[in-house]
Structure formats: structure tokens, C-alpha cells
Amino acid sequence: MKYLCLVYSEEDKLHTLPDSPRDEECKHYSEGLYESGAMLAGEALQPVASAVTVRVRGGETSVTDGPFAETKEQLAGFYLIQARDLNEAIRLAAGIPPARVGSIEVRPLRELAV
């Protein structure tokens, strides 16, 4: 089953806390997941200030700066993984280095009914 692991952290603290992961550590963990066949895709995101939110209401498109909701933590990146079940997905998510200073949301993907 495929799971999306969403990496959340306080953007201004992600790289400043004693347990903060370094890019090299994240890359190393990702490479290990790829080699094991568990990682399908993954990327780090640019700072939240570069984000825009798009909404379409009544056929009209509106674009606003930033994320759609005010939150303490921001989406920093994602890992798309393949796991046998939720327990394995949780184990793999626990190894994602930013889990030490933020959180990892693990969500199963669903196929569209088309």
C-alpha cells in the first residue's frame, strides 16, 4: 500500500534546534528507503513564504499568498512510500529525520474511483 508521509515543522526552528536534521542526513535516509524499494518519491519544499493558495468559487479563481491556514507548523516536505501496512509505514516515518523536531503525518493513498 502507498502512504504519503507529510513532514511538518516550525519553519524558523527546523534547522536551529539541537536535534535538527541536516540535509545530508535526510538525503542519506531517503537513499536508504529508495534502495530498499520503500520510497517512491520525496522532496523538500521551499519556505512557506513562496507558497500560494488557489481557490475556485463560482467559476472564479482567486490566488492568495501563503498556505491556506494559519498554523504553528508548516508543511516542509513529503515522502511517498510503499509499505506492507500502517505499522510498517509508521516505522518508516519514525526514521524520517525531521520527526525529531516536528511531526510526520502518515496518510494512506486512495485510488480514485474512475
MARLOLUM-278976 format. One record per residue: residue number from 1; residue in three letters; z, x, y of N, C-alpha, C in turn. Coordinates in Angstrom, 3 decimals. Example, Ala and Ser with C-alpha at 12.3 -4.5 7.8 and 13.67 -1.06 7.14 Angstrom:
<recs>
fiba, gutor, nzz, nxx, nyy, cazz, caxx, cayy, czz, cxx, cyy
1, ALA, 7.800, 13.190, -5.690, 7.800, 12.300, -4.500, 7.800, 13.200, -3.300;
2, SER, 7.080, 12.850, -2.250, 7.140, 13.670, -1.060, 7.870, 12.900, 0.030;
</recs>
This chain:
<recs>
fiba, gutor, nzz, nxx, nyy, cazz, caxx, cayy, czz, cxx, cyy
1, MET, 0.000, 0.839, -1.173, 0.000, 0.000, 0.000, 0.000, 0.888, 1.241;
2, LYS, -0.635, 0.408, 2.292, -0.678, 1.161, 3.542, 0.443, 0.710, 4.464;
3, TYR, 1.038, 1.686, 5.143, 2.107, 1.430, 6.101, 1.799, 2.176, 7.397;
4, LEU, 2.088, 1.532, 8.514, 1.982, 2.182, 9.803, 3.381, 2.571, 10.242;
5, CYS, 3.572, 3.836, 10.508, 4.856, 4.344, 10.984, 4.703, 4.622, 12.474;
6, LEU, 5.322, 3.780, 13.287, 5.238, 3.906, 14.733, 6.408, 4.753, 15.225;
7, VAL, 6.098, 5.799, 15.943, 7.106, 6.742, 16.432, 7.520, 6.331, 17.841;
8, TYR, 8.790, 6.000, 18.021, 9.320, 5.629, 19.333, 10.343, 6.656, 19.780;
9, SER, 10.314, 6.963, 21.060, 11.315, 7.866, 21.617, 11.414, 7.632, 23.112;
10, GLU, 12.496, 8.127, 23.685, 12.601, 8.128, 25.135, 11.733, 9.284, 25.605;
11, GLU, 10.667, 8.950, 26.276, 9.650, 9.936, 26.617, 10.212, 11.164, 27.337;
12, ASP, 11.139, 10.943, 28.260, 11.669, 12.073, 29.020, 12.643, 12.927, 28.216;
13, LYS, 13.071, 12.433, 27.035, 14.002, 13.198, 26.210, 13.373, 13.755, 24.935;
14, LEU, 12.142, 13.331, 24.636, 11.528, 13.677, 23.351, 11.552, 15.171, 23.070;
15, HIS, 11.315, 15.996, 24.065, 11.237, 17.434, 23.831, 12.378, 18.213, 24.494;
16, THR, 13.457, 17.516, 24.873, 14.526, 18.206, 25.598, 15.873, 18.212, 24.880;
17, LEU, 16.023, 17.420, 23.837, 17.305, 17.365, 23.119, 17.400, 18.503, 22.100;
18, PRO, 18.615, 18.895, 21.724, 18.762, 19.989, 20.748, 18.008, 19.756, 19.440;
19, ASP, 17.950, 18.516, 18.954, 17.253, 18.207, 17.707, 15.787, 17.846, 17.918;
20, SER, 15.280, 17.974, 19.135, 13.900, 17.585, 19.426, 12.917, 18.371, 18.569;
21, PRO, 11.918, 17.668, 18.014, 10.909, 18.363, 17.213, 9.923, 19.102, 18.108;
22, ARG, 9.398, 20.173, 17.585, 8.330, 20.906, 18.273, 7.005, 20.451, 17.682;
23, ASP, 5.939, 20.577, 18.467, 4.621, 20.161, 17.986, 4.262, 20.834, 16.667;
24, GLU, 4.625, 22.111, 16.522, 4.299, 22.842, 15.295, 4.966, 22.199, 14.082;
25, GLU, 6.206, 21.739, 14.258, 6.924, 21.103, 13.158, 6.257, 19.783, 12.764;
26, CYS, 5.855, 19.018, 13.753, 5.172, 17.745, 13.475, 3.843, 17.993, 12.775;
27, LYS, 3.123, 19.014, 13.230, 1.843, 19.350, 12.601, 2.063, 19.768, 11.150;
28, HIS, 3.067, 20.586, 10.915, 3.373, 21.047, 9.557, 3.704, 19.861, 8.641;
29, TYR, 4.526, 18.921, 9.129, 4.879, 17.759, 8.313, 3.632, 16.924, 8.022;
30, SER, 2.790, 16.718, 9.038, 1.553, 15.957, 8.858, 0.648, 16.610, 7.829;
31, GLU, 0.511, 17.926, 7.896, -0.334, 18.643, 6.932, 0.177, 18.451, 5.512;
32, GLY, 1.498, 18.472, 5.340, 2.077, 18.243, 4.016, 1.785, 16.845, 3.504;
33, LEU, 1.863, 15.855, 4.395, 1.536, 14.491, 3.991, 0.060, 14.362, 3.618;
34, TYR, -0.813, 15.011, 4.404, -2.251, 14.982, 4.087, -2.512, 15.598, 2.716;
35, GLU, -1.905, 16.760, 2.482, -2.124, 17.461, 1.212, -1.630, 16.642, 0.025;
36, SER, -0.579, 15.856, 0.215, -0.054, 15.034, -0.875, -0.857, 13.748, -1.072;
37, GLY, -1.740, 13.454, -0.129, -2.526, 12.227, -0.192, -1.836, 11.035, 0.434;
38, ALA, -0.645, 11.241, 0.988, 0.105, 10.128, 1.566, -0.329, 9.783, 2.980;
39, MET, -0.877, 10.736, 3.728, -1.241, 10.468, 5.120, -2.712, 10.153, 5.235;
40, LEU, -2.991, 9.022, 5.867, -4.370, 8.598, 6.069, -4.860, 8.936, 7.469;
41, ALA, -3.969, 8.852, 8.451, -4.308, 9.166, 9.844, -3.012, 9.309, 10.627;
42, GLY, -3.107, 9.939, 11.764, -1.947, 10.067, 12.632, -2.312, 10.793, 13.901;
43, GLU, -1.669, 10.430, 14.977, -1.916, 11.070, 16.268, -0.686, 10.929, 17.150;
44, ALA, -0.540, 11.877, 18.051, 0.444, 11.757, 19.124, -0.263, 11.080, 20.295;
45, LEU, 0.496, 10.390, 21.117, -0.086, 9.686, 22.255, 0.222, 10.410, 23.563;
46, GLN, -0.647, 10.218, 24.539, -0.413, 10.720, 25.887, 0.792, 9.984, 26.473;
47, PRO, 1.387, 10.498, 27.559, 2.549, 9.827, 28.168, 2.250, 8.372, 28.541;
48, VAL, 3.298, 7.566, 28.562, 3.169, 6.143, 28.818, 2.524, 5.861, 30.177;
49, ALA, 2.639, 6.768, 31.122, 2.023, 6.565, 32.438, 0.501, 6.483, 32.347;
50, SER, -0.083, 6.973, 31.260, -1.535, 6.916, 31.100, -1.997, 5.614, 30.437;
51, ALA, -1.055, 4.770, 30.021, -1.387, 3.540, 29.300, -1.775, 2.410, 30.248;
52, VAL, -2.595, 1.516, 29.750, -2.882, 0.262, 30.429, -2.724, -0.859, 29.410;
53, THR, -2.432, -2.040, 29.897, -2.318, -3.219, 29.048, -3.411, -4.199, 29.439;
54, VAL, -4.142, -4.690, 28.452, -5.243, -5.625, 28.673, -4.839, -6.991, 28.132;
55, ARG, -5.041, -8.019, 28.944, -4.801, -9.403, 28.532, -6.040, -10.224, 28.879;
56, VAL, -6.354, -11.198, 28.039, -7.425, -12.142, 28.339, -6.817, -13.536, 28.292;
57, ARG, -6.880, -14.237, 29.408, -6.339, -15.593, 29.523, -7.399, -16.471, 30.180;
58, GLY, -7.755, -17.534, 29.513, -8.749, -18.448, 30.065, -10.071, -17.764, 30.349;
59, GLY, -10.428, -16.795, 29.515, -11.683, -16.082, 29.684, -11.660, -14.988, 30.742;
60, GLU, -10.535, -14.816, 31.428, -10.405, -13.788, 32.465, -9.617, -12.593, 31.923;
61, THR, -10.149, -11.412, 32.167, -9.490, -10.179, 31.725, -8.647, -9.613, 32.851;
62, SER, -7.399, -9.281, 32.530, -6.556, -8.588, 33.502, -6.080, -7.280, 32.874;
63, VAL, -6.000, -6.267, 33.699, -5.559, -4.947, 33.266, -4.402, -4.527, 34.160;
64, THR, -3.277, -4.153, 33.546, -2.133, -3.667, 34.300, -1.774, -2.271, 33.814;
65, ASP, -1.186, -1.498, 34.694, -0.768, -0.145, 34.338, 0.441, -0.206, 33.419;
66, GLY, 0.492, 0.756, 32.503, 1.667, 0.927, 31.673, 1.706, 0.034, 30.458;
67, PRO, 2.785, 0.170, 29.693, 2.951, -0.635, 28.473, 3.247, -2.082, 28.842;
68, PHE, 3.135, -2.971, 27.860, 3.281, -4.389, 28.128, 4.715, -4.835, 28.329;
69, ALA, 5.682, -4.033, 27.939, 7.079, -4.446, 28.062, 7.925, -3.277, 28.539;
70, GLU, 8.955, -3.603, 29.285, 9.909, -2.585, 29.714, 10.880, -2.318, 28.564;
71, THR, 10.922, -1.096, 28.112, 11.816, -0.735, 27.022, 12.407, 0.636, 27.295;
72, LYS, 13.495, 0.928, 26.624, 14.117, 2.238, 26.761, 13.276, 3.302, 26.065;
73, GLU, 12.733, 2.946, 24.900, 11.902, 3.886, 24.144, 10.444, 3.482, 24.256;
74, GLN, 9.565, 4.471, 24.217, 8.135, 4.234, 24.299, 7.463, 4.678, 23.007;
75, LEU, 6.315, 4.080, 22.736, 5.518, 4.483, 21.592, 4.953, 5.863, 21.870;
76, ALA, 5.265, 6.813, 21.004, 4.860, 8.205, 21.211, 3.729, 8.628, 20.280;
77, GLY, 3.557, 7.932, 19.169, 2.517, 8.295, 18.214, 2.629, 7.449, 16.969;
78, PHE, 1.794, 7.766, 15.992, 1.814, 6.991, 14.761, 1.371, 7.835, 13.583;
79, TYR, 1.787, 7.408, 12.415, 1.341, 7.949, 11.136, 0.874, 6.757, 10.313;
80, LEU, -0.323, 6.794, 9.804, -0.798, 5.786, 8.868, -0.694, 6.415, 7.489;
81, ILE, 0.162, 5.837, 6.652, 0.441, 6.458, 5.359, 0.110, 5.521, 4.208;
82, GLN, -0.018, 6.105, 3.046, -0.188, 5.378, 1.786, 1.076, 5.629, 0.977;
83, ALA, 1.731, 4.559, 0.524, 2.962, 4.700, -0.257, 2.974, 3.665, -1.378;
84, ARG, 3.692, 3.979, -2.450, 3.790, 3.051, -3.583, 4.447, 1.741, -3.183;
85, ASP, 5.494, 1.856, -2.350, 6.257, 0.676, -1.959, 7.036, 0.999, -0.683;
86, LEU, 7.787, 0.019, -0.205, 8.543, 0.201, 1.033, 9.548, 1.341, 0.918;
87, ASN, 10.173, 1.504, -0.231, 11.156, 2.579, -0.393, 10.516, 3.951, -0.192;
88, GLU, 9.338, 4.153, -0.770, 8.658, 5.428, -0.564, 8.232, 5.585, 0.892;
89, ALA, 7.768, 4.510, 1.513, 7.372, 4.576, 2.920, 8.556, 4.960, 3.802;
90, ILE, 9.711, 4.413, 3.509, 10.922, 4.748, 4.270, 11.276, 6.212, 4.071;
91, ARG, 11.171, 6.697, 2.835, 11.474, 8.107, 2.575, 10.529, 9.017, 3.364;
92, LEU, 9.250, 8.689, 3.381, 8.286, 9.497, 4.128, 8.540, 9.402, 5.633;
93, ALA, 8.861, 8.210, 6.123, 9.138, 8.021, 7.553, 10.374, 8.802, 7.985;
94, ALA, 11.356, 8.902, 7.108, 12.580, 9.641, 7.438, 12.298, 11.117, 7.651;
95, GLY, 11.222, 11.621, 7.076, 10.870, 13.023, 7.256, 10.080, 13.301, 8.520;
96, ILE, 9.609, 12.273, 9.200, 8.853, 12.473, 10.442, 9.801, 13.078, 11.468;
97, PRO, 9.503, 14.278, 11.964, 10.459, 14.995, 12.811, 11.030, 14.212, 13.999;
98, PRO, 10.262, 13.421, 14.749, 10.870, 12.694, 15.871, 11.902, 11.646, 15.475;
99, ALA, 12.041, 11.349, 14.191, 13.079, 10.403, 13.760, 14.465, 10.909, 14.150;
100, ARG, 14.595, 12.223, 14.341, 15.900, 12.804, 14.708, 16.323, 12.440, 16.124;
101, VAL, 15.365, 12.144, 17.003, 15.709, 11.860, 18.396, 15.220, 10.498, 18.864;
102, GLY, 14.523, 9.786, 18.009, 14.002, 8.465, 18.347, 14.117, 7.556, 17.145;
103, SER, 13.093, 6.777, 16.920, 13.083, 5.888, 15.766, 11.670, 5.755, 15.230;
104, ILE, 11.574, 5.379, 13.971, 10.287, 5.173, 13.322, 10.274, 3.741, 12.808;
105, GLU, 9.354, 2.946, 13.316, 9.173, 1.588, 12.809, 8.177, 1.649, 11.663;
106, VAL, 8.561, 1.155, 10.508, 7.693, 1.157, 9.334, 7.211, -0.267, 9.109;
107, ARG, 5.907, -0.438, 9.173, 5.351, -1.781, 9.035, 4.183, -1.774, 8.064;
108, PRO, 4.238, -2.654, 7.036, 3.107, -2.717, 6.115, 1.889, -3.305, 6.816;
109, LEU, 0.722, -2.803, 6.458, -0.511, -3.370, 6.982, -0.876, -4.591, 6.164;
110, ARG, -1.579, -5.499, 6.762, -2.086, -6.652, 6.019, -3.586, -6.705, 6.199;
111, GLU, -4.255, -7.101, 5.140, -5.699, -7.246, 5.232, -6.023, -8.542, 5.943;
112, LEU, -7.051, -8.485, 6.786, -7.467, -9.698, 7.479, -8.137, -10.647, 6.497;
113, ALA, -7.873, -11.901, 6.627, -8.463, -12.913, 5.746, -9.828, -13.311, 6.298;
114, VAL, -10.816, -12.480, 6.005, -12.178, -12.766, 6.493, -13.142, -12.884, 5.338;
</recs>
